[in-house]
Amino acid sequence: MKIKNYFSGIFLTAIAIVLLAACSNNKTEQEDSSKATLATSKEKYKHMIDSIEGKMQATRNMPLDQGTAMFAMRTYDEFASYFPDEAKSPEYLFKAGELANSLQLSQPALSYLGRVMSKYPTYKNAPYALFMQGMIYDDQLRDTANARKIYKQVIEKYPESQLAKDAQASINNLGKSVEELVREFEKNQAASAKK
């Protein structure tokens, strides 16, 4: 009886080991399949983006087609969301912000550009993303308080850049109408001519 129980125990242990090994192999196969699907999906997004950008490039001398721009923004956003560690992700978010800005879609533009700043602060166009946020608050939303705050951040983060000078000039002109700006420009031109 003891021998029978002993062999039953060994038999059950062997079955358990086989089942565990099968589950382990199945898990590895699922992970490999998932990685392959992700890679295929990434390539599909890149292909879509190339196609959209080609279409926008071909019609660059025409008014921006809103439907194409909206599709491009969504595709850029999805790529950056699904593949945040890809080198193209900050560029795509920046492009989405530029498109939204050109369509006067202030809140989406601020969101895309804000994501560039928060997730990719070392991205080469991060300073421009920050400055553009200030411009959107200033020009589109007429929110001088937030525009001033953003412009000051540009000056603090990038003090030696041309953008810092542009931000300071923007702060100096906050809240002024076009007519006031023209009068100041003409006044400065007349003063320069007298010298």
ChimeraX attribute file (.defattr): number of C-alpha atoms within 10 A of each C-alpha:
attribute: neighborCount
match mode: 1-to-1
recipient: residues
	/A:1	6
	/A:2	7
	/A:3	8
	/A:4	9
	/A:5	10
	/A:6	11
	/A:7	12
	/A:8	12
	/A:9	12
	/A:10	12
	/A:11	12
	/A:12	12
	/A:13	12
	/A:14	12
	/A:15	12
	/A:16	12
	/A:17	12
	/A:18	12
	/A:19	12
	/A:20	12
	/A:21	12
	/A:22	12
	/A:23	12
	/A:24	12
	/A:25	12
	/A:26	12
	/A:27	12
	/A:28	12
	/A:29	12
	/A:30	12
	/A:31	12
	/A:32	12
	/A:33	12
	/A:34	12
	/A:35	12
	/A:36	12
	/A:37	12
	/A:38	14
	/A:39	12
	/A:40	12
	/A:41	14
	/A:42	16
	/A:43	12
	/A:44	12
	/A:45	16
	/A:46	16
	/A:47	12
	/A:48	16
	/A:49	19
	/A:50	13
	/A:51	13
	/A:52	17
	/A:53	15
	/A:54	12
	/A:55	13
	/A:56	18
	/A:57	11
	/A:58	10
	/A:59	12
	/A:60	11
	/A:61	8
	/A:62	9
	/A:63	8
	/A:64	14
	/A:65	13
	/A:66	13
	/A:67	9
	/A:68	14
	/A:69	19
	/A:70	15
	/A:71	15
	/A:72	23
	/A:73	25
	/A:74	14
	/A:75	20
	/A:76	26
	/A:77	22
	/A:78	16
	/A:79	21
	/A:80	20
	/A:81	12
	/A:82	13
	/A:83	14
	/A:84	15
	/A:85	12
	/A:86	12
	/A:87	11
	/A:88	15
	/A:89	23
	/A:90	28
	/A:91	19
	/A:92	22
	/A:93	29
	/A:94	27
	/A:95	20
	/A:96	26
	/A:97	30
	/A:98	20
	/A:99	21
	/A:100	23
	/A:101	22
	/A:102	14
	/A:103	15
	/A:104	15
	/A:105	15
	/A:106	18
	/A:107	16
	/A:108	16
	/A:109	27
	/A:110	22
	/A:111	16
	/A:112	26
	/A:113	28
	/A:114	21
	/A:115	19
	/A:116	25
	/A:117	20
	/A:118	10
	/A:119	14
	/A:120	18
	/A:121	16
	/A:122	12
	/A:123	16
	/A:124	11
	/A:125	17
	/A:126	22
	/A:127	21
	/A:128	15
	/A:129	27
	/A:130	22
	/A:131	23
	/A:132	22
	/A:133	25
	/A:134	29
	/A:135	23
	/A:136	21
	/A:137	21
	/A:138	23
	/A:139	16
	/A:140	13
	/A:141	15
	/A:142	14
	/A:143	16
	/A:144	17
	/A:145	13
	/A:146	17
	/A:147	25
	/A:148	21
	/A:149	13
	/A:150	22
	/A:151	27
	/A:152	19
	/A:153	18
	/A:154	24
	/A:155	20
	/A:156	11
	/A:157	13
	/A:158	14
	/A:159	14
	/A:160	10
	/A:161	13
	/A:162	11
	/A:163	18
	/A:164	21
	/A:165	16
	/A:166	15
	/A:167	24
	/A:168	17
	/A:169	12
	/A:170	17
	/A:171	19
	/A:172	11
	/A:173	14
	/A:174	17
	/A:175	15
	/A:176	9
	/A:177	10
	/A:178	10
	/A:179	9
	/A:180	12
	/A:181	12
	/A:182	11
	/A:183	12
	/A:184	12
	/A:185	12
	/A:186	12
	/A:187	12
	/A:188	12
	/A:189	11
	/A:190	11
	/A:191	10
	/A:192	9
	/A:193	8
	/A:194	7
	/A:195	5
